[in-house]
């Protein structure tokens, strides 16, 4: 099977993720958000994990004051603080 590309809606915008099948499920990456890698046993679970991984990566980068390359749009510290309350 080939790698699938899908747009995943998160609390911080829409991000294109890649779902690569492996022998046990799907490996998820999000090229537009540095550091996002996850996995799901099927495509439904992989989509949920992709959303969670993108959101957590953005939230941690803001909390830790880490510059994160986000290609879709810049997410401000204020947006994350409001969303995580």
Backbone bond lengths (Angstrom), bond angles and torsions (degrees), N, CA, C in turn:
res aa  C-N    CA-C-N  psi(-1)  N-CA   C-N-CA  omega(-1)  CA-C   N-CA-C  phi
1 X - - - 1.461 - - 1.518 110.39 -
2 X 1.314 114.72 152.99 1.462 120.82 -179.70 1.519 110.73 -93.59
3 X 1.308 114.88 164.24 1.452 121.92 174.35 1.529 109.24 -69.64
4 X 1.313 115.21 132.20 1.465 121.18 177.49 1.519 109.43 -97.46
5 X 1.322 117.08 144.29 1.466 122.08 174.54 1.517 107.43 -114.72
6 X 1.336 115.88 128.78 1.462 120.84 178.55 1.513 109.46 -141.65
7 X 1.319 115.25 148.53 1.461 120.54 174.87 1.527 107.56 -88.08
8 X 1.342 115.08 131.01 1.457 121.99 -179.36 1.522 108.59 -113.95
9 X 1.326 115.78 125.39 1.460 121.36 178.79 1.522 108.79 -83.83
10 X 1.336 116.49 126.24 1.460 122.30 178.04 1.525 108.61 -122.29
11 X 1.314 115.43 177.06 1.465 120.17 176.32 1.529 111.79 -66.42
12 X 1.318 117.74 -15.50 1.467 122.59 -176.29 1.518 113.81 -112.37
13 X 1.296 117.32 10.54 1.457 120.96 178.85 1.517 111.23 129.66
14 X 1.316 115.12 -171.63 1.463 121.76 -178.60 1.531 108.04 -107.14
15 X 1.320 115.57 131.27 1.458 121.25 -176.75 1.523 109.84 -129.89
16 X 1.322 116.43 138.71 1.459 120.31 176.46 1.522 109.24 -80.58
17 X 1.319 115.64 126.79 1.457 121.96 177.90 1.523 109.06 -117.15
18 X 1.326 114.80 156.45 1.458 121.50 177.62 1.518 109.26 -115.88
19 X 1.314 115.19 133.84 1.462 122.63 -177.94 1.523 107.69 -117.32
20 X 1.331 115.56 109.40 1.454 121.34 -176.92 1.524 109.06 -107.83
21 X 1.336 117.55 117.89 1.461 119.13 -180.00 1.527 111.38 -66.15
22 X 1.332 114.88 140.50 1.456 119.99 170.13 1.529 106.94 -127.53
23 X 1.308 117.52 -171.01 1.467 119.54 -173.89 1.527 113.99 -68.58
24 X 1.341 118.13 -14.36 1.464 120.77 -176.60 1.518 114.29 -122.41
25 X 1.315 118.71 -3.87 1.467 120.94 -177.15 1.515 111.21 165.01
26 X 1.348 115.40 -133.26 1.464 120.77 -177.63 1.525 110.46 -131.97
27 X 1.323 116.20 131.49 1.456 122.59 171.02 1.521 106.44 -89.33
28 X 1.340 115.95 132.33 1.465 121.30 -177.43 1.521 109.76 -112.21
29 X 1.323 116.11 133.18 1.465 121.70 171.50 1.522 108.36 -133.16
30 X 1.317 115.31 158.99 1.464 121.28 177.91 1.521 107.07 -135.03
31 X 1.321 117.41 94.55 1.461 120.67 -174.93 1.527 114.15 -58.09
32 X 1.328 117.91 -26.26 1.465 119.39 -176.85 1.523 113.41 -83.82
33 X 1.338 118.22 -7.25 1.469 121.41 175.57 1.524 107.53 -128.36
34 X 1.330 115.26 109.59 1.464 121.11 -178.00 1.518 111.71 -54.36
35 X 1.321 116.30 136.21 1.452 121.08 172.10 1.510 116.18 90.00
36 X 1.319 118.27 -3.02 1.463 119.75 -178.14 1.525 110.47 -84.38
37 X 1.327 114.39 114.77 1.459 121.96 173.19 1.523 106.03 -144.07
38 X 1.317 117.19 132.52 1.459 121.08 178.84 1.519 108.56 -148.75
39 X 1.331 115.94 -172.20 1.461 120.82 -176.82 1.522 109.03 -156.20
40 X 1.325 116.90 148.68 1.458 122.39 174.19 1.510 109.88 -143.21
41 X 1.351 115.85 147.69 1.469 119.05 -177.34 1.522 113.03 -72.60
42 X 1.352 116.09 -18.19 1.463 121.55 173.88 1.532 107.58 -147.34
43 X 1.309 117.31 175.36 1.463 120.75 -174.94 1.531 112.09 -65.15
44 X 1.318 117.22 -36.19 1.468 120.44 179.08 1.525 110.05 -63.10
45 X 1.322 117.13 -49.02 1.463 120.78 178.93 1.528 110.83 -65.03
46 X 1.324 117.23 -39.27 1.467 120.94 -179.78 1.526 111.16 -62.44
47 X 1.334 117.81 -37.35 1.472 120.50 176.99 1.528 111.10 -64.12
48 X 1.322 116.42 -43.26 1.474 120.40 178.27 1.522 110.52 -62.67
49 X 1.315 115.94 -43.25 1.462 120.79 -179.92 1.518 111.69 -66.33
50 X 1.336 116.93 -35.21 1.469 120.85 177.50 1.519 110.31 -62.41
51 X 1.322 116.93 -47.35 1.473 121.83 179.27 1.526 109.97 -58.55
52 X 1.315 116.10 -48.60 1.463 120.80 -179.18 1.529 111.55 -62.21
53 X 1.321 117.13 -43.52 1.467 121.25 -178.09 1.529 111.42 -64.62
54 X 1.328 117.68 -43.03 1.465 120.87 178.72 1.525 109.65 -62.83
55 X 1.322 117.37 -49.08 1.465 120.75 -178.50 1.527 111.77 -61.07
56 X 1.330 117.02 -45.23 1.464 119.93 -179.91 1.518 112.30 -65.46
57 X 1.299 117.42 -39.34 1.457 121.02 179.37 1.540 110.37 -62.03
58 X 1.329 115.88 -43.86 1.466 120.50 178.51 1.525 110.39 -65.09
59 X 1.323 117.62 -46.37 1.461 121.37 -178.18 1.522 112.45 -62.58
60 X 1.329 117.03 -44.81 1.462 120.48 179.45 1.522 110.75 -65.42
61 X 1.324 117.55 -40.18 1.467 119.70 -179.33 1.526 111.01 -62.97
62 X 1.312 117.39 -36.59 1.467 120.53 178.37 1.531 109.98 -72.28
63 X 1.324 117.26 -45.81 1.469 120.70 -179.34 1.521 111.98 -62.46
64 X 1.319 117.06 -36.19 1.462 121.79 -178.02 1.532 112.22 -93.47
65 X 1.332 116.33 2.71 1.465 122.67 -179.85 1.534 111.47 57.16
66 X 1.312 115.65 44.81 1.466 122.67 178.57 1.522 108.25 -100.45
67 X 1.324 116.51 130.06 1.464 120.69 176.84 1.520 107.85 -72.29
68 X 1.314 115.55 119.89 1.458 121.52 -176.83 1.514 108.80 -114.69
69 X 1.328 116.96 129.83 1.454 120.10 176.79 1.523 109.88 -75.79
70 X 1.317 116.33 110.07 1.461 120.55 177.87 1.523 107.26 -120.40
71 X 1.312 115.99 113.31 1.457 120.69 -175.49 1.524 113.02 -77.93
72 X 1.335 117.82 -30.94 1.469 119.66 -174.44 1.530 111.52 -66.56
73 X 1.323 117.15 -50.25 1.454 123.06 176.52 1.513 107.57 -172.64
74 X 1.305 117.39 158.75 1.454 120.12 178.15 1.514 109.86 -78.93
75 X 1.301 116.30 134.35 1.456 122.69 177.66 1.513 106.51 -103.47
76 X 1.321 116.61 124.26 1.457 119.62 -175.90 1.520 111.78 -82.85
77 X 1.320 115.76 156.71 1.463 122.32 176.61 1.522 109.89 -57.28
78 X 1.331 117.59 -40.51 1.460 121.43 -178.97 1.530 110.97 -62.75
79 X 1.334 117.31 -42.32 1.472 121.03 178.17 1.525 110.85 -58.33
80 X 1.317 116.74 -45.75 1.461 120.28 -177.89 1.522 110.40 -67.84
81 X 1.326 117.45 -41.74 1.465 120.05 179.16 1.515 111.35 -61.00
82 X 1.316 117.41 -41.78 1.464 121.24 178.56 1.519 110.29 -66.27
83 X 1.329 118.13 -43.11 1.465 121.99 -175.70 1.532 112.10 -70.46
84 X 1.345 118.54 -27.70 1.460 120.39 -175.24 1.522 113.16 -95.16
85 X 1.287 118.27 1.36 1.474 120.50 177.57 1.480 112.13 -72.23
